[in-house]
Structures are given as structure tokens and as C-alpha cells.
Amino acid sequence: MHRTIASLPLAPSVKIKLTSAGFDTCADLKHLRPLQLCKEAGISQEEALEVLQTLRSDDGAGVASHAGGAGAVSGGLTALQLLQKEHALGDIITFCSALDSALGGGVPVGKTTEVCGAPGVGKTQLCLQLAVDVQIPVCFGGRGGRALYVDTEGSFLVQRAADMAHAAVEHCRVVTQDAEQQAALKDFTVENILSRLSLVRCHDYVELLAHCYLLPDFLTKHPEVQLVVIDSIAFPFRHDFEDFSQRTRLLNGLAQQLIQLATEYNVAVVLTNQMTTKVWNGQSKLIPALGESWGHAATQRLILHWEGTQRLASIYKSPSQMEATVPYRITEDGFRDLAPPPFPTAQPTSSGPAHSVQQRKRPRMEPLPS
């Protein structure tokens, strides 16, 4: 028996318009695109996207529930099998070994990761780095995949991506050890890296929701895509919203959709978020934007921040890793570990080797575009 429109968690006015247009059950809507539904039901684009988004989320929950019930009877995945599946999916390295170690190997595939931070701290730099690194050939320890980059702020810089691609190619060339790796380098070029990085520009939240609605179709046609970046998730939703309850519904539906997307299509979904100021007892503090409910949306949350002139990355929320804070830097080559000390502070002596101590004072690093 098909679920009725009246049972969906939608605004009453939208339900009335849908039923008045002759849509009685959810099955009546599943073949429609957002613009078709908009015209046939006489509702806005935002309302059409919310309806279809709710349908997909509801279907995902139903499938998961059904699969769980079947598993209990016919032998679904055990906890050990789930763990083995997670290990098999692997991670995408960031080229900052300290951060990769803290994350358990890198940004996990099959999960959603939220990267928060103030402007200029390096959110976009990390996303660009991941879009390059996901393409590193398997014989070099990479994934040999492709990336989809959804840009909502206009901060994507092709030249910056090209610089990082060049650095990655050079790194692989330097560490090449066998014939298989030499052969892989012929295809791993700056031109090919850029051609395997698909870019979508969204100018408002309606375009973002529409593109996210079509992501399952895109990933079905392009199974080699292993990374989806949305930079940023916050920007379109922080402007031109008078109905905050609608914003919360749209964000909750989008979060469920992205989690389902990461799980079903085995892709890493990386979202960047802005910071906002909140005042407690007369004191202000920077916290991630979009409210407390959104804080539960991603599988793990990474916060990039400044401590003086030093950039730090903190794992704030993760189901598998402990909270940790590691330093990083942004170089011409991309997202990297801290540089080694410029010179040792102690000279070698006849009694033993020198013990170098890392310098605490570093030249000021100006913020780059985030």
C-alpha cells in the first residue's frame, strides 16, 4: 500500500496544493523532477525540492529499515563484516601526515566529514588538496578515483588546483620505484587531474538542493567518482531566509540525503562550514554556523583554527577517533605538515649526535583565501 501525501512531514499548505493538483500518494510524485512538480502543483521551487527531498529521505529510511529486518532473519552484515567493509573502503590522504594519523588514515570514504573554520584558515585549500589526492594512482597508495566539487561561494581557483596537482605528480615521480608506477605516471598528469575534477557552481540554496537531488543519478553514471565536496554548505543557507523552520527542514533532509549518498555510493562527502559568533554570559565565542541541530549532521567534524600565527586542525567529533589537535601549514604545494626546523640548535659533539629542537617562533603566515 502506497504512503499518502497527508502522512509526509510537510507544511499543511504544501500538502493541500499537492492533493488539489491530484497527487494522492507518494508514488504519484516519484517520476517528477523539481521543475515539473513546481509547475503541476503550483508550488515554489523551494517547496518542490523539499517535497522530493523528503520522499528520497523517506525511501532511504524505509529501505534501511527493511534491510535491517531482513538481516535479522536471513543473516545481514555482522559488526565484524561492517568493520571489514569500512577498512576496505579506505581513506583519502590530506598530505599532512599528522592529520592523516589523527583521522586514522585520512578522510574516510563512505562517510560525511564537515570542515569548519573562519575565513582564510584553509578550508578550501584542504578541499582542493583532497580533490587532487583522491586521484593518486592505486600503485602509489592512492585511490585512482575522480572528484566532484560543488562551489557555492565562487572560491574555487583552477590555478590553485593546478599547483597542487603539479606537486602531487612531482611527489609520485620522486618516489617511483618500479615499472608499474612508471607506467601509472604516464596517465597521472596535471592535465588529466584537472579533467577528472568536475566543477558545479551553485548561486543559491535552490540550485544547491537541485544539484544534490540529482547526485544519485550523477554517481550512478560516474562510478569512478569517490569524493564529493560542497564548499560551502553554510553560505547559501545563511542568506535570504525568513522561515527558519523551513531552513531547518531543508538542512535536515539534505543531511540525511548526503549520509545515504556516502553510504550507498561509497564516496567521501566533505562539507565546509563557516563560523558564527555566539554570546554566553557576556562573552563571545566562535562556533560552527547553521545551529545545534546541524552539528549532528556529519559523521565527523573537523575544525580548522588559528593559535597566534599557527594553523591548527582539531578533530571535534568522530565515531572512531579520539579528539586531537595537530598543526598544519599551507604552502605553494598545498596542505602540508609543519616544516622541519631551519637549523639545529645544538652542534654535533664527539660524545654523540646533535639533538635539534624545533623553533617555537615562526614567521607570520598571512591567511590565504579559504
C-alpha positions in Angstrom: 0.0 0.0 0.0 1.4 3.4 -1.1 2.0 6.0 1.5 -0.3 9.0 1.3 0.8 12.6 0.8 -1.0 13.6 4.0 1.4 11.4 6.0 4.5 13.2 4.9 6.2 15.7 7.3 5.4 18.7 5.1 3.8 22.1 5.7 0.0 21.8 5.6 -0.3 24.4 2.8 2.0 22.3 0.6 0.0 19.1 1.3 -3.2 20.9 0.3 -1.7 22.1 -3.0 -0.4 18.7 -3.8 -3.7 16.9 -3.2 -5.6 19.7 -5.0 -3.4 19.0 -8.1 -4.3 15.3 -8.0 -1.4 13.8 -6.1 -2.7 11.4 -3.6 0.2 9.1 -2.8 4.0 9.3 -2.8 4.2 7.0 -5.8 2.4 9.8 -7.9 5.4 12.1 -7.3 8.4 9.8 -7.7 8.8 10.2 -11.5 8.7 14.0 -11.4 11.7 16.4 -11.5 11.6 19.6 -9.3 10.6 22.0 -12.1 7.8 19.6 -13.3 6.4 19.3 -9.8 6.7 23.1 -9.4 4.5 23.7 -12.5 2.0 20.9 -12.0 1.3 21.5 -8.3 1.6 25.3 -8.3 4.2 25.4 -5.6 7.6 27.2 -5.4 10.9 25.7 -6.5 11.9 25.6 -2.8 8.7 23.7 -1.8 9.1 21.3 -4.8 12.7 20.5 -3.7 11.6 20.0 -0.1 8.9 17.5 -1.2 11.2 15.4 -3.4 14.0 15.6 -0.8 11.5 14.3 1.8 10.4 11.5 -0.5 14.0 10.3 -1.1 14.9 10.5 2.6 11.8 8.6 3.5 12.6 5.9 0.9 16.1 5.6 2.3 14.8 5.1 5.8 12.3 2.6 4.6 15.0 0.6 2.7 17.3 0.7 5.7 14.5 -0.5 8.0 13.6 -3.3 5.6 17.2 -4.4 5.2 17.7 -4.4 8.9 14.6 -6.5 9.5 15.6 -8.9 6.7 19.2 -9.1 8.1 17.9 -10.3 11.5 16.2 -13.2 9.8 18.4 -14.1 6.8 21.8 -13.1 8.1 22.7 -9.4 7.4 26.1 -7.9 8.0 27.7 -8.6 11.3 29.6 -6.0 13.3 32.8 -7.6 12.1 31.7 -7.5 8.5 30.8 -3.9 8.8 34.2 -3.1 10.3 35.9 -5.0 7.4 33.8 -3.1 4.9 34.9 0.2 6.4 38.6 -0.8 6.3 38.1 -1.9 2.7 36.7 1.5 1.7 39.8 3.2 3.0 40.6 6.9 3.2 41.8 9.9 1.2 45.1 11.3 2.4 45.5 15.0 3.0 49.3 15.2 2.5 49.6 16.3 6.1 50.8 13.1 7.8 50.0 14.4 11.3 46.3 15.0 10.4 46.1 11.7 8.4 47.3 9.9 11.5 44.8 11.7 13.8 42.0 10.8 11.4 43.0 7.1 11.3 44.5 7.3 7.7 42.8 10.3 6.1 39.3 11.5 5.3 37.1 8.3 5.3 35.3 7.1 2.3 31.7 6.1 2.8 31.2 8.9 5.4 30.5 12.6 5.7 33.1 15.0 7.0 32.4 18.6 7.9 35.3 21.0 7.9 34.6 24.2 9.9 36.7 27.4 10.2 37.0 31.1 9.9 37.8 32.7 6.5 41.4 32.3 5.5 42.3 29.4 7.7 42.4 26.8 4.8 39.1 25.1 4.4 39.1 25.4 0.6 42.8 24.6 0.5 42.1 21.3 2.2 39.1 20.5 -0.2 41.3 21.2 -3.3 44.0 19.0 -1.9 41.5 16.2 -1.4 40.2 16.6 -4.9 43.7 16.1 -6.2 44.7 13.3 -3.8 41.7 11.1 -4.5 43.2 10.7 -8.0 46.6 9.4 -6.9 47.1 6.0 -8.6 46.5 2.9 -6.6 50.0 1.6 -7.1 51.2 4.7 -5.2 48.8 4.0 -2.3 46.1 6.3 -3.6 42.6 5.6 -4.8 42.7 6.3 -8.6 39.3 8.0 -8.4 37.7 11.2 -9.5 36.1 14.2 -7.7 33.0 16.3 -7.9 33.4 19.8 -6.5 30.3 21.9 -5.7 31.3 25.5 -5.3 28.7 27.8 -3.6 31.0 30.8 -2.8 33.0 31.2 -6.0 36.2 30.3 -4.1 37.3 27.5 -6.4 40.6 28.5 -8.1 41.7 26.5 -11.1 45.3 27.7 -10.9 45.5 26.6 -7.2 44.2 23.2 -8.1 46.8 23.0 -10.9 49.6 23.9 -8.5 48.6 21.2 -6.1 48.2 18.7 -9.0 51.7 19.5 -10.2 53.1 19.0 -6.6 51.3 15.6 -6.4 52.7 14.5 -9.7 56.2 15.5 -8.8 55.9 13.7 -5.4 54.9 10.5 -7.2 57.7 10.9 -9.7 60.3 11.2 -6.9 59.1 8.1 -5.0 58.6 5.9 -8.1 60.3 2.5 -7.6 59.0 0.0 -10.2 57.7 -0.4 -13.7 54.1 -0.3 -12.6 54.5 3.1 -11.0 56.4 4.4 -14.0 53.5 3.3 -16.3 50.9 4.9 -14.0 52.8 8.2 -14.1 52.1 8.5 -17.9 48.4 8.9 -17.1 48.8 10.8 -13.8 49.4 14.3 -15.2 48.3 17.8 -14.3 46.0 17.9 -17.4 44.4 14.6 -16.6 43.9 15.5 -12.9 42.1 18.7 -13.8 40.0 16.9 -16.4 38.8 14.4 -13.8 37.7 17.1 -11.4 34.1 18.1 -12.2 33.0 21.5 -11.0 29.5 22.7 -10.3 28.8 26.3 -9.4 25.7 27.0 -7.3 24.5 30.6 -6.7 21.8 29.9 -4.1 20.3 27.2 -1.9 17.7 26.3 -4.5 20.4 25.4 -7.1 22.4 23.6 -4.4 19.3 21.4 -3.4 18.6 20.8 -7.0 22.1 19.5 -7.7 22.1 17.4 -4.6 18.8 15.9 -5.6 20.4 14.8 -8.9 23.6 13.5 -7.3 22.5 9.8 -7.2 21.9 9.9 -10.9 25.4 11.5 -11.5 27.2 9.0 -9.3 25.4 6.1 -11.0 26.7 7.3 -14.4 30.1 8.1 -13.0 31.0 5.3 -10.5 34.7 6.3 -10.6 33.8 9.4 -8.5 35.0 8.8 -4.9 34.8 12.3 -3.5 32.0 14.9 -3.4 32.9 18.3 -2.0 30.4 21.0 -1.1 32.2 24.3 -0.4 30.4 25.6 1.5 27.2 24.2 2.8 26.6 27.2 5.0 26.8 30.1 2.5 23.6 29.6 0.6 21.6 28.9 3.8 22.7 32.0 5.7 21.1 34.5 3.4 17.5 35.3 2.3 15.9 33.0 4.8 12.9 34.4 6.7 11.4 31.0 7.6 14.0 29.3 9.8 11.8 26.3 10.4 11.8 25.7 6.6 15.6 26.1 6.7 15.9 23.5 9.4 13.7 21.1 7.5 15.7 21.5 4.3 19.0 21.1 6.1 17.9 18.0 7.9 16.7 16.5 4.7 19.9 17.4 2.9 22.0 15.9 5.8 20.1 12.6 5.6 20.4 12.6 1.8 24.2 13.1 1.9 24.8 10.4 4.6 22.8 8.0 2.4 24.7 9.1 -0.6 28.1 8.4 1.1 27.0 5.0 2.3 25.3 3.7 -0.9 27.8 5.0 -3.4 30.9 4.5 -1.3 32.1 8.1 -1.7 33.7 10.6 0.8 31.4 13.6 1.2 33.2 16.7 2.5 31.3 19.8 3.5 32.8 23.1 4.6 31.0 25.3 7.1 31.5 28.8 8.3 31.8 30.1 11.8 29.5 32.4 13.7 29.7 34.3 16.9 27.6 33.3 19.9 27.5 35.2 23.2 27.3 33.4 26.5 27.2 35.4 29.8 28.6 38.4 28.1 31.4 36.5 26.4 31.6 35.9 22.7 32.8 32.6 21.1 33.2 31.4 17.6 31.1 28.3 16.8 30.2 26.5 13.6 27.2 28.0 11.8 23.8 26.6 11.0 22.7 25.8 14.5 23.0 23.0 17.0 20.8 20.5 15.1 23.2 20.8 12.1 26.1 19.8 14.4 24.8 16.2 14.3 24.6 16.1 10.5 28.1 14.9 9.5 29.7 11.7 10.7 32.8 13.6 11.8 33.6 17.3 12.3 37.0 18.9 11.8 37.6 22.5 13.0 40.5 24.5 11.5 41.6 27.5 13.6 44.4 29.8 14.4 46.6 29.9 17.5 48.6 33.0 17.0 50.2 32.6 13.6 49.9 28.8 13.7 47.2 26.9 11.9 45.7 24.0 13.9 43.2 21.3 12.9 41.1 19.8 15.7 39.0 16.6 15.5 35.9 17.8 17.3 33.6 14.9 16.6 34.3 11.4 15.3 32.8 8.0 16.0 36.1 6.2 15.7 38.9 8.6 16.5 39.8 10.4 19.7 39.7 14.2 19.9 43.1 15.5 18.8 44.7 18.8 17.6 47.5 18.9 15.1 49.4 21.7 13.4 49.5 22.2 9.6 50.6 24.8 7.1 49.5 26.0 3.6 52.4 26.0 1.1 52.7 26.6 -2.6 52.4 22.8 -3.0 49.2 22.6 -0.9 48.1 21.3 2.5 51.2 20.1 4.4 52.8 19.2 7.7 54.9 21.8 9.5 58.3 22.5 8.0 61.3 21.0 9.9 63.4 23.4 11.9 65.6 25.5 9.7 68.8 24.5 11.6 69.7 22.5 14.7 70.1 24.4 17.9 72.9 22.1 19.1 76.1 21.2 17.2 77.3 17.6 17.0 79.9 16.7 19.5 82.3 13.7 19.9 80.0 12.3 22.7 77.0 11.8 20.4 74.6 13.1 17.7 73.1 16.5 17.9 69.6 17.0 19.4 67.7 19.6 17.3 64.9 21.4 19.0 62.0 22.8 16.9 61.9 26.6 16.9 58.7 27.9 18.6 58.9 31.3 16.8 57.8 31.2 13.2 57.4 33.9 10.6 53.8 35.2 10.3 51.7 33.4 7.7 49.2 35.6 6.1 45.7 34.0 5.6 45.1 32.6 2.1 41.6 32.5 0.6 39.6 29.9 2.4 
